[in-house]
Structure formats: C-alpha cells, structure tokens
Amino acid sequence: MPQITYRPLAGDPIVVDAMADMTLMEVALCNDVPGIVGLCGGICSCATCHIYVDEAWATRLPAPTAEERDMVEALDNCRTNSRLGCQVMVTDAMDGMVVTVAEEV
C-alpha cells in the first residue's frame, strides 16, 4: 500500500496509506485532508481537488487529459505541477509521493 503525503495549507503534513485504484482526491477525502473538497465527485468539473504534485513526482505521472489540462490552465493559481486529484489514479509506484493542497482563489 503506497504512502502519500499531503501538505495542507495550514498544519502538519498528513501521511496516509493509499489504496491503489483510488484517486488522490478520494484518498484525501477518506483521510479528511483540509482543502480537498471534491465538490463535483470526481468528474473533472470543479477543481476543488487542485493539488501541486512535488516536482520529483510530476514527471512520473501519466500526462493529464485535455479536459484536465483545460480545467487546470483556467485556474489563477495554476503551476506547471498542477493536477486535479480526481484525475490521478493511485498506483503502488507512488509510494512516497508528496502533494501540496492548492490555495483557493
């Protein structure tokens, strides 16, 4: 079971055991990570699960779909390592991944 570290905007990092085949958003919601809302339920339409993937991990993930890329690029706080947690499926290879919860704008 891979361990994922979530860095909320305030407070200490939250290290969780993630189940493969869940999304980063689902894992965050199951573990009460502050700042991850998942308002749309994971259908890539609200960006309330916006995260910044640690640079060391960003290139290891599958590329975002055009739909995700369009949603993220429309955000004022978009960065090169921005992703929607609902679109990133957890795999065993993600053990040790660190993600930061994006600030709301």
C-alpha positions as CSV (number, residue, x, y, z in Angstrom):
1,M,0.0,0.0,0.0
2,P,1.7,3.2,-1.1
3,Q,2.1,6.1,1.4
4,I,1.2,9.5,0.1
5,T,2.0,12.8,2.0
6,Y,-0.5,15.6,1.7
7,R,0.6,19.1,2.7
8,P,-2.4,21.2,3.6
9,L,-2.2,25.0,3.5
10,A,-2.0,25.1,7.3
11,G,-0.9,22.4,9.8
12,D,1.4,19.5,9.6
13,P,1.8,17.2,6.6
14,I,-0.7,14.2,6.6
15,V,0.9,10.9,5.7
16,V,-1.7,8.3,4.6
17,D,-1.7,4.7,3.4
18,A,-3.4,4.9,0.0
19,M,-5.2,2.1,-1.8
20,A,-4.3,1.6,-5.4
21,D,-7.1,2.3,-7.9
22,M,-8.4,5.2,-5.8
23,T,-7.8,8.7,-6.9
24,L,-5.7,11.2,-5.0
25,M,-8.9,13.1,-4.3
26,E,-10.7,10.0,-2.9
27,V,-7.7,9.2,-0.7
28,A,-7.7,12.8,0.6
29,L,-11.4,12.8,1.3
30,C,-11.2,9.5,3.2
31,N,-8.5,10.9,5.3
32,D,-10.0,14.4,6.0
33,V,-7.2,16.3,4.3
34,P,-8.1,20.0,4.7
35,G,-8.6,21.9,1.5
36,I,-9.6,19.0,-0.7
37,V,-13.4,19.3,-1.2
38,G,-14.2,17.2,-4.3
39,L,-17.4,19.1,-4.9
40,C,-18.1,17.5,-8.3
41,G,-17.4,14.0,-7.1
42,G,-14.5,13.4,-9.4
43,I,-15.9,14.3,-12.8
44,C,-13.3,16.9,-13.6
45,S,-15.6,19.9,-13.5
46,C,-14.9,22.0,-10.4
47,A,-11.2,21.9,-9.5
48,T,-11.9,21.7,-5.7
49,C,-9.3,18.9,-5.6
50,H,-6.5,21.1,-7.1
51,I,-3.1,20.0,-5.9
52,Y,0.6,20.6,-6.7
53,V,2.5,17.4,-7.2
54,D,6.0,17.5,-5.9
55,E,8.4,18.2,-8.7
56,A,10.2,15.0,-8.2
57,W,7.0,13.1,-8.9
58,A,5.3,15.3,-11.5
59,T,7.1,13.7,-14.5
60,R,6.4,10.2,-13.2
61,L,2.6,10.5,-13.6
62,P,0.7,9.9,-16.7
63,A,0.0,13.1,-18.6
64,P,-3.2,14.9,-17.9
65,T,-6.1,14.5,-20.3
66,A,-7.0,17.5,-22.5
67,E,-10.1,18.0,-20.2
68,E,-8.0,18.1,-17.1
69,R,-5.4,20.4,-18.7
70,D,-8.0,22.9,-19.8
71,M,-9.6,22.9,-16.3
72,V,-6.2,23.5,-14.6
73,E,-5.0,26.1,-17.0
74,A,-8.1,28.2,-16.4
75,L,-7.2,28.5,-12.7
76,D,-5.5,31.7,-11.4
77,N,-3.1,29.6,-9.2
78,C,-2.1,27.2,-11.9
79,R,1.5,25.9,-11.9
80,T,3.5,23.6,-14.1
81,N,2.9,20.8,-11.5
82,S,-0.8,21.5,-11.0
83,R,-3.1,18.5,-11.2
84,L,-6.7,17.7,-10.3
85,G,-6.6,15.0,-7.6
86,C,-9.7,13.4,-9.1
87,Q,-7.8,12.6,-12.2
88,V,-4.7,11.0,-10.7
89,M,-5.2,7.3,-10.0
90,V,-3.0,5.9,-7.2
91,T,-0.6,3.1,-8.1
92,D,1.8,1.2,-5.9
93,A,4.6,3.0,-7.7
94,M,3.5,6.3,-6.0
95,D,4.9,5.2,-2.6
96,G,6.5,8.2,-1.0
97,M,4.7,10.8,-3.3
98,V,4.2,14.3,-1.8
99,V,1.4,16.6,-2.9
100,T,0.5,20.1,-1.7
101,V,-3.1,21.3,-1.4
102,A,-3.5,24.3,-3.7
103,E,-4.8,27.5,-2.2
104,E,-8.3,28.6,-3.1
105,V,-8.7,31.6,-5.3
